[in-house]
Structure formats: structure tokens, C-alpha cells
Amino acid sequence: IARDDGPDILTFTEAGGLARCGMNAAGVAITANYLECDRDYRDLGIPLPFIRRRALETQHFAMALRVVAITPKSGSNNMMLSTAEGDAIDLECAPDEAFPVYPQDGMIVHANHWQSGVALTKLRETGLAAVPDSLYRDRRRAATSPPPSRW
């Protein structure tokens, strides 16, 4: 997407969908995956693809984090934001609150279950019935990953 009013954007998605992940010319990138909790679909919020797109329209990492963290959502979602400079923060988002997950050993690995200890004290995970293998997929991936390279 070539833009006159902000950084150009490159997005990727499933056929027929709107932006699920992408990056912009300012060096901000976003990826996302499924989460579910007991707060989902109680109230109307901004559709998740619009939030992701708005994050990619920002010029600065902090503003992308703000968009994801404070925008009301209808359902939960995990959104990982990163920069070309090497910063990354994963935001586990309930409809009304976001919980940061920070890199460990230079990596963020996330499957489809809540990882934030704070989140797990405040909400109830409801997605594991659909994806019970999530509990070990992220750990398996982290265990097989080579050490992160340094720029």
C-alpha cells in the first residue's frame, strides 16, 4: 500500500481477508494469532484487522503499541509488535485490556493460549478446548530454535 499520509505498508493475509500481519516503511511490524477468554464478545469493539492496519499506519513503535493496547476489541487476540531496530513486545489482548509479554533469551514464542501471569489472574482462558496442543507447541518451538543472531 503506497501512502501519501504515512509510511508505505506491506501486509499478508489469508485469501479474502484484511491485514493479519505486515510491516511498514517506518520499520514497524505486526503479527497476530488466536486467543480466547471469558470476556470475549460481551461488547462491540473495533474489528481486529482494522486495529492491525491502524498500527501499521503509525510512524513510531510506541504509537503502534498504543493503538493495539488501548483500542476496544470485541474478542481477544495476540498481537506481536516489533521494529527494524530490534525491539519486540507481544500484547495479549482481551477486549478491554492488554498484557505485555517480553522477549526471553532474545525471542518471543507464542502459541494460542494466554501466557501473561497477570492476564491469567484476571481472566479465564476459554480457547484450550479448540487448541489443547497450544500448551506445548510454543515450548517445543522455543526448545528447537537456534540462539538469536545479533545484527
CORUR-V531798 format. One record per residue. OMEGA is omega in radians with two decimals (NA if undefined). NEAR is the number of other ideal C-beta (glycine too) atoms within 10 Angstrom. Layout:
{{OMEGA NEAR} {OMEGA NEAR}}
This chain:
{{3.08 14} {-3.03 6} {3.04 12} {-3.01 5} {-3.14 5} {-3.09 14} {3.03 17} {-3.03 13} {2.99 18} {-3.13 13} {3.10 18} {3.11 11} {3.01 13} {-3.13 7} {3.08 4} {-3.11 5} {3.03 10} {-3.03 13} {3.05 22} {3.07 17} {3.14 17} {3.13 19} {3.11 20} {-3.09 23} {3.08 15} {3.10 20} {3.12 16} {3.11 26} {3.10 20} {2.96 24} {-3.06 19} {3.01 22} {-3.01 16} {2.89 15} {3.13 27} {3.07 23} {-3.08 21} {3.11 11} {-3.03 18} {2.97 19} {2.99 12} {-3.12 11} {3.06 11} {3.07 10} {3.12 18} {3.10 13} {-3.05 13} {3.12 21} {3.12 15} {3.10 15} {3.14 22} {3.11 26} {3.14 19} {3.09 16} {3.14 27} {3.10 28} {-3.09 19} {3.12 20} {-3.01 14} {3.12 13} {-3.12 21} {-3.14 13} {3.07 15} {3.08 27} {3.14 20} {-3.14 14} {-3.09 22} {-3.03 25} {-2.98 17} {-3.12 10} {3.11 17} {-3.12 11} {3.05 25} {-3.11 15} {-3.14 18} {3.06 25} {3.04 22} {3.13 21} {-3.14 27} {3.12 20} {3.14 25} {-3.14 20} {3.07 17} {3.13 14} {3.07 9} {3.07 12} {3.08 14} {3.04 18} {3.09 20} {3.09 23} {3.01 22} {-3.00 25} {2.85 25} {-3.13 21} {-3.01 20} {-3.06 13} {3.11 18} {-3.09 21} {-3.10 20} {2.99 13} {-3.04 21} {3.12 9} {3.00 15} {-3.08 9} {3.07 9} {-3.10 12} {2.90 13} {3.07 17} {-3.09 19} {3.04 22} {-3.03 19} {3.05 20} {-3.13 22} {3.13 26} {-3.10 17} {3.09 17} {3.11 10} {3.13 13} {-3.08 21} {3.04 15} {-3.02 7} {-3.09 14} {3.13 23} {3.07 10} {3.13 17} {-3.06 15} {-3.04 17} {3.08 14} {-3.14 8} {-3.07 10} {-3.09 16} {3.12 11} {3.11 11} {-3.08 19} {3.11 12} {-3.12 12} {-3.11 15} {3.12 16} {3.13 11} {3.13 12} {-3.14 13} {-3.11 14} {-3.10 9} {-3.11 7} {3.03 12} {3.09 6} {-3.12 8} {3.09 10} {3.10 6} {-3.08 6} {NA 5}}
